[in-house]
Amino acid sequence: MEPYGLALATFAFLLGGILKGAVGAGSPVLAVPILSMLYGVPFAVSVFVLPNLVSNLWQGWQYRAHLVSRKFAIVFALSGAAGAVLGSVLLSVLPADLLMRIVAFIVLGYVVFRVTRPAWRMSDGLANRLVAAAGFVGGVLQGAGGISAPVSVTFLNAMKLERAAFIATISIFFVAMSVVQVPTLIGLGILTQDRLLFSVFAMAPLLGGMPIGAWIARRVQADVFDKLVLALLLVVALKLIFWPNT
């Protein structure tokens, strides 16, 4: 890996950690597209597995007392884990350019939903009926493109959970997916020894960025920070759509 690519990849994980520290989720939404532009989707998805696992174990433990419904969280997490297995298989067979564009349109979908539906709230009854489906589809997206946020994050956001309850629930979801992704990606030959080593080193900038994000969240208006993130995501998504190999 050349110095420029290493520096940019490190910065991508740092940005992802800042976002996760600020809002409790979303680190793959920043890090995976940037890594995909540099080295392709399989690389991005595989090296993000360990940082995703460790960071969510950390936040899940921190916010464990704020879990609203244990049953809801377990169904959501197990469905996501099942979807992640299928998504990992798709990752091993789909063309790289197609995967990059899938990631791009996933990000665009996330941006459009956040802009067009800022106030809509899903009822608890509807959420309980959809939790398994939302978890599974989110898991498929996580496994195939490294980003489940367009389904998982928007699903929980639509319930208007408080920040602490949101973080507790989404952390369990991400941990479950990461646990099944690691052996699945190794078995498929995607998580190679070199990528596993890079994944270990990538934990440092991501975990280092999380306290920065928490500090920002306490001092910057949420809507301003959110708009900046959405603008960055839009630029990255357009880059992946129109210039996937540059």
C-alpha positions as a Markdown table, in Angstrom:
| # | Residue | x | y | z |
|---|---|---|---|---|
| 1 | Met | 0.0 | 0.0 | 0.0 |
| 2 | Glu | 1.5 | 3.3 | -1.1 |
| 3 | Pro | 1.9 | 6.2 | 1.5 |
| 4 | Tyr | -0.8 | 8.3 | -0.1 |
| 5 | Gly | -3.3 | 5.4 | 0.0 |
| 6 | Leu | -2.3 | 4.5 | 3.6 |
| 7 | Ala | -2.8 | 8.1 | 4.7 |
| 8 | Leu | -6.2 | 8.5 | 3.1 |
| 9 | Ala | -7.4 | 5.1 | 4.4 |
| 10 | Thr | -6.3 | 6.1 | 7.9 |
| 11 | Phe | -8.1 | 9.4 | 7.5 |
| 12 | Ala | -11.2 | 7.5 | 6.4 |
| 13 | Phe | -11.2 | 5.4 | 9.5 |
| 14 | Leu | -10.6 | 8.5 | 11.6 |
| 15 | Leu | -13.6 | 10.2 | 10.0 |
| 16 | Gly | -15.7 | 7.1 | 10.6 |
| 17 | Gly | -14.7 | 7.0 | 14.2 |
| 18 | Ile | -15.6 | 10.7 | 14.6 |
| 19 | Leu | -19.1 | 10.1 | 13.1 |
| 20 | Lys | -19.7 | 7.1 | 15.3 |
| 21 | Gly | -18.6 | 9.0 | 18.4 |
| 22 | Ala | -20.9 | 11.8 | 17.5 |
| 23 | Val | -24.1 | 9.9 | 16.6 |
| 24 | Gly | -23.5 | 6.3 | 17.7 |
| 25 | Ala | -23.4 | 4.8 | 14.2 |
| 26 | Gly | -22.5 | 5.5 | 10.6 |
| 27 | Ser | -18.7 | 4.8 | 10.6 |
| 28 | Pro | -19.0 | 2.5 | 7.6 |
| 29 | Val | -21.0 | 5.1 | 5.7 |
| 30 | Leu | -17.9 | 7.3 | 5.6 |
| 31 | Ala | -15.0 | 4.8 | 5.7 |
| 32 | Val | -16.3 | 2.1 | 3.3 |
| 33 | Pro | -16.9 | 4.4 | 0.3 |
| 34 | Ile | -13.5 | 6.1 | 0.7 |
| 35 | Leu | -11.8 | 2.7 | 0.9 |
| 36 | Ser | -13.8 | 1.4 | -2.0 |
| 37 | Met | -12.5 | 4.2 | -4.2 |
| 38 | Leu | -9.0 | 3.3 | -3.3 |
| 39 | Tyr | -8.9 | -0.5 | -3.3 |
| 40 | Gly | -12.3 | -1.9 | -4.2 |
| 41 | Val | -15.4 | -3.0 | -2.2 |
| 42 | Pro | -14.0 | -6.5 | -1.1 |
| 43 | Phe | -11.0 | -4.8 | 0.5 |
| 44 | Ala | -13.2 | -2.1 | 2.2 |
| 45 | Val | -15.7 | -4.6 | 3.6 |
| 46 | Ser | -13.1 | -7.0 | 4.9 |
| 47 | Val | -10.8 | -4.6 | 6.6 |
| 48 | Phe | -13.7 | -2.8 | 8.3 |
| 49 | Val | -14.9 | -6.0 | 10.1 |
| 50 | Leu | -12.6 | -5.9 | 13.1 |
| 51 | Pro | -12.9 | -2.1 | 13.8 |
| 52 | Asn | -16.7 | -2.4 | 13.4 |
| 53 | Leu | -16.8 | -5.3 | 15.9 |
| 54 | Val | -14.5 | -3.7 | 18.5 |
| 55 | Ser | -16.1 | -0.3 | 18.4 |
| 56 | Asn | -19.6 | -1.6 | 18.7 |
| 57 | Leu | -18.6 | -3.9 | 21.6 |
| 58 | Trp | -17.3 | -0.8 | 23.3 |
| 59 | Gln | -20.4 | 1.3 | 22.7 |
| 60 | Gly | -22.8 | -1.6 | 23.4 |
| 61 | Trp | -21.2 | -2.1 | 26.8 |
| 62 | Gln | -21.3 | 1.6 | 27.6 |
| 63 | Tyr | -25.0 | 1.9 | 26.7 |
| 64 | Arg | -26.2 | -1.5 | 27.8 |
| 65 | Ala | -28.5 | -0.1 | 30.5 |
| 66 | His | -30.4 | 1.9 | 28.0 |
| 67 | Leu | -31.7 | -1.0 | 25.9 |
| 68 | Val | -35.5 | -0.5 | 25.5 |
| 69 | Ser | -36.5 | -4.0 | 24.4 |
| 70 | Arg | -34.1 | -7.0 | 24.7 |
| 71 | Lys | -36.4 | -9.2 | 22.5 |
| 72 | Phe | -36.5 | -6.5 | 19.8 |
| 73 | Ala | -32.7 | -6.1 | 19.8 |
| 74 | Ile | -32.1 | -9.8 | 19.6 |
| 75 | Val | -34.5 | -10.3 | 16.7 |
| 76 | Phe | -32.9 | -7.4 | 14.9 |
| 77 | Ala | -29.4 | -8.6 | 15.5 |
| 78 | Leu | -29.9 | -12.3 | 14.6 |
| 79 | Ser | -31.7 | -11.2 | 11.4 |
| 80 | Gly | -28.8 | -9.0 | 10.5 |
| 81 | Ala | -26.3 | -11.8 | 11.1 |
| 82 | Ala | -28.3 | -14.1 | 8.8 |
| 83 | Gly | -28.4 | -11.4 | 6.1 |
| 84 | Ala | -24.7 | -10.7 | 6.5 |
| 85 | Val | -23.8 | -14.3 | 5.5 |
| 86 | Leu | -25.8 | -14.0 | 2.3 |
| 87 | Gly | -24.3 | -10.5 | 1.6 |
| 88 | Ser | -20.8 | -11.9 | 2.1 |
| 89 | Val | -21.5 | -14.6 | -0.5 |
| 90 | Leu | -22.7 | -11.9 | -2.9 |
| 91 | Leu | -19.5 | -10.0 | -2.3 |
| 92 | Ser | -17.5 | -12.9 | -3.5 |
| 93 | Val | -19.3 | -13.3 | -6.8 |
| 94 | Leu | -20.4 | -9.8 | -7.9 |
| 95 | Pro | -18.1 | -7.7 | -10.2 |
| 96 | Ala | -16.1 | -5.0 | -8.5 |
| 97 | Asp | -17.5 | -2.1 | -10.5 |
| 98 | Leu | -21.1 | -3.3 | -9.8 |
| 99 | Leu | -20.3 | -3.5 | -6.1 |
| 100 | Met | -18.9 | 0.1 | -6.1 |
| 101 | Arg | -22.0 | 1.4 | -7.7 |
| 102 | Ile | -24.2 | -0.6 | -5.3 |
| 103 | Val | -22.4 | 1.1 | -2.4 |
| 104 | Ala | -22.9 | 4.5 | -4.1 |
| 105 | Phe | -26.6 | 4.0 | -4.6 |
| 106 | Ile | -26.9 | 2.8 | -1.0 |
| 107 | Val | -25.3 | 6.0 | 0.2 |
| 108 | Leu | -27.5 | 8.1 | -2.1 |
| 109 | Gly | -30.6 | 6.3 | -0.8 |
| 110 | Tyr | -29.5 | 7.1 | 2.7 |
| 111 | Val | -29.0 | 10.8 | 1.9 |
| 112 | Val | -32.3 | 11.1 | 0.1 |
| 113 | Phe | -34.3 | 9.5 | 2.9 |
| 114 | Arg | -32.7 | 11.7 | 5.5 |
| 115 | Val | -33.5 | 14.9 | 3.5 |
| 116 | Thr | -37.0 | 14.0 | 2.4 |
| 117 | Arg | -38.3 | 12.3 | 5.6 |
| 118 | Pro | -36.8 | 14.2 | 8.5 |
| 119 | Ala | -39.9 | 14.1 | 10.8 |
| 120 | Trp | -41.7 | 10.8 | 10.0 |
| 121 | Arg | -42.0 | 8.3 | 12.9 |
| 122 | Met | -42.8 | 4.6 | 12.7 |
| 123 | Ser | -45.2 | 3.2 | 15.2 |
| 124 | Asp | -44.0 | 0.6 | 17.7 |
| 125 | Gly | -46.4 | -2.0 | 16.3 |
| 126 | Leu | -45.2 | -1.5 | 12.8 |
| 127 | Ala | -41.6 | -1.6 | 14.0 |
| 128 | Asn | -42.1 | -4.9 | 15.7 |
| 129 | Arg | -43.7 | -6.4 | 12.5 |
| 130 | Leu | -40.8 | -5.2 | 10.3 |
| 131 | Val | -37.8 | -5.7 | 12.6 |
| 132 | Ala | -36.8 | -9.1 | 11.2 |
| 133 | Ala | -37.1 | -8.0 | 7.6 |
| 134 | Ala | -35.2 | -4.7 | 8.3 |
| 135 | Gly | -32.5 | -6.6 | 10.1 |
| 136 | Phe | -32.1 | -9.1 | 7.3 |
| 137 | Val | -32.0 | -6.6 | 4.5 |
| 138 | Gly | -29.6 | -4.4 | 6.5 |
| 139 | Gly | -27.4 | -7.5 | 7.0 |
| 140 | Val | -27.4 | -8.3 | 3.3 |
| 141 | Leu | -26.3 | -4.7 | 2.5 |
| 142 | Gln | -23.6 | -4.9 | 5.2 |
| 143 | Gly | -22.2 | -8.1 | 3.9 |
| 144 | Ala | -22.3 | -7.2 | 0.2 |
| 145 | Gly | -21.4 | -3.5 | 0.4 |
| 146 | Gly | -20.2 | -2.8 | 3.9 |
| 147 | Ile | -23.0 | -0.3 | 4.6 |
| 148 | Ser | -26.3 | -1.2 | 6.3 |
| 149 | Ala | -27.2 | 2.3 | 7.4 |
| 150 | Pro | -29.8 | 3.0 | 4.7 |
| 151 | Val | -31.9 | 0.2 | 6.2 |
| 152 | Ser | -30.7 | -0.3 | 9.8 |
| 153 | Val | -30.0 | 3.3 | 10.9 |
| 154 | Thr | -33.1 | 4.8 | 9.1 |
| 155 | Phe | -35.3 | 2.0 | 10.5 |
| 156 | Leu | -34.2 | 2.9 | 14.1 |
| 157 | Asn | -34.3 | 6.6 | 13.4 |
| 158 | Ala | -37.9 | 6.2 | 12.1 |
| 159 | Met | -38.8 | 4.9 | 15.6 |
| 160 | Lys | -37.4 | 8.1 | 17.1 |
| 161 | Leu | -35.4 | 6.3 | 19.7 |
| 162 | Glu | -33.5 | 8.3 | 22.2 |
| 163 | Arg | -29.8 | 8.5 | 21.4 |
| 164 | Ala | -28.7 | 6.1 | 24.2 |
| 165 | Ala | -31.4 | 3.5 | 23.3 |
| 166 | Phe | -30.5 | 3.9 | 19.6 |
| 167 | Ile | -26.8 | 3.3 | 20.3 |
| 168 | Ala | -27.5 | 0.2 | 22.5 |
| 169 | Thr | -29.7 | -1.4 | 19.9 |
| 170 | Ile | -27.6 | -0.7 | 16.8 |
| 171 | Ser | -24.4 | -1.8 | 18.6 |
| 172 | Ile | -25.8 | -5.2 | 19.2 |
| 173 | Phe | -26.9 | -5.4 | 15.6 |
| 174 | Phe | -23.4 | -4.5 | 14.3 |
| 175 | Val | -21.7 | -6.9 | 16.7 |
| 176 | Ala | -23.9 | -9.8 | 15.5 |
| 177 | Met | -23.1 | -9.1 | 11.9 |
| 178 | Ser | -19.4 | -8.7 | 12.5 |
| 179 | Val | -19.2 | -12.0 | 14.4 |
| 180 | Val | -20.5 | -14.0 | 11.4 |
| 181 | Gln | -18.7 | -11.9 | 8.8 |
| 182 | Val | -15.2 | -12.7 | 10.1 |
| 183 | Pro | -15.4 | -16.5 | 9.5 |
| 184 | Thr | -17.5 | -16.2 | 6.4 |
| 185 | Leu | -15.1 | -13.7 | 4.7 |
| 186 | Ile | -12.1 | -15.9 | 5.7 |
| 187 | Gly | -13.8 | -19.0 | 4.3 |
| 188 | Leu | -14.6 | -17.2 | 1.0 |
| 189 | Gly | -11.0 | -16.0 | 0.7 |
| 190 | Ile | -11.9 | -12.3 | 1.0 |
| 191 | Leu | -10.5 | -11.6 | 4.4 |
| 192 | Thr | -6.9 | -12.5 | 3.6 |
| 193 | Gln | -4.0 | -12.4 | 6.1 |
| 194 | Asp | -2.8 | -9.0 | 4.8 |
| 195 | Arg | -6.3 | -7.6 | 5.0 |
| 196 | Leu | -6.7 | -9.0 | 8.5 |
| 197 | Leu | -3.5 | -7.3 | 9.6 |
| 198 | Phe | -4.6 | -4.0 | 8.1 |
| 199 | Ser | -8.0 | -4.4 | 9.9 |
| 200 | Val | -6.1 | -4.8 | 13.2 |
| 201 | Phe | -4.2 | -1.6 | 12.6 |
| 202 | Ala | -7.3 | 0.2 | 11.4 |
| 203 | Met | -8.9 | -0.1 | 14.8 |
| 204 | Ala | -6.5 | 2.6 | 16.1 |
| 205 | Pro | -7.7 | 5.6 | 14.0 |
| 206 | Leu | -11.4 | 4.6 | 14.3 |
| 207 | Leu | -11.3 | 4.2 | 18.1 |
| 208 | Gly | -9.2 | 7.3 | 18.3 |
| 209 | Gly | -11.8 | 9.3 | 16.4 |
| 210 | Met | -14.7 | 8.3 | 18.6 |
| 211 | Pro | -13.9 | 10.5 | 21.6 |
| 212 | Ile | -13.4 | 13.4 | 19.1 |
| 213 | Gly | -16.9 | 12.8 | 17.7 |
| 214 | Ala | -18.4 | 12.7 | 21.2 |
| 215 | Trp | -16.7 | 16.0 | 22.0 |
| 216 | Ile | -18.0 | 17.6 | 18.8 |
| 217 | Ala | -21.5 | 16.3 | 19.5 |
| 218 | Arg | -21.5 | 18.2 | 22.8 |
| 219 | Arg | -20.4 | 21.5 | 21.2 |
| 220 | Val | -21.8 | 21.7 | 17.7 |
| 221 | Gln | -25.4 | 22.0 | 16.7 |
| 222 | Ala | -26.7 | 18.6 | 15.5 |
| 223 | Asp | -28.3 | 19.9 | 12.4 |
| 224 | Val | -25.1 | 21.6 | 11.2 |
| 225 | Phe | -23.0 | 18.5 | 11.7 |
| 226 | Asp | -25.6 | 16.4 | 10.0 |
| 227 | Lys | -25.7 | 18.6 | 6.9 |
| 228 | Leu | -21.9 | 18.5 | 6.6 |
| 229 | Val | -21.9 | 14.7 | 6.8 |
| 230 | Leu | -24.7 | 14.4 | 4.2 |
| 231 | Ala | -22.8 | 16.7 | 1.9 |
| 232 | Leu | -19.7 | 14.6 | 2.2 |
| 233 | Leu | -21.6 | 11.4 | 1.5 |
| 234 | Leu | -23.2 | 12.9 | -1.6 |
| 235 | Val | -19.8 | 13.8 | -3.0 |
| 236 | Val | -18.4 | 10.3 | -2.3 |
| 237 | Ala | -21.5 | 8.6 | -3.8 |
| 238 | Leu | -21.3 | 10.6 | -7.0 |
| 239 | Lys | -17.6 | 9.8 | -7.3 |
| 240 | Leu | -18.3 | 6.1 | -7.0 |
| 241 | Ile | -21.1 | 6.3 | -9.6 |
| 242 | Phe | -19.3 | 8.3 | -12.3 |
| 243 | Trp | -15.6 | 7.5 | -11.6 |
| 244 | Pro | -15.5 | 4.1 | -9.8 |
| 245 | Asn | -12.0 | 3.3 | -10.8 |
| 246 | Thr | -10.2 | 6.6 | -10.3 |
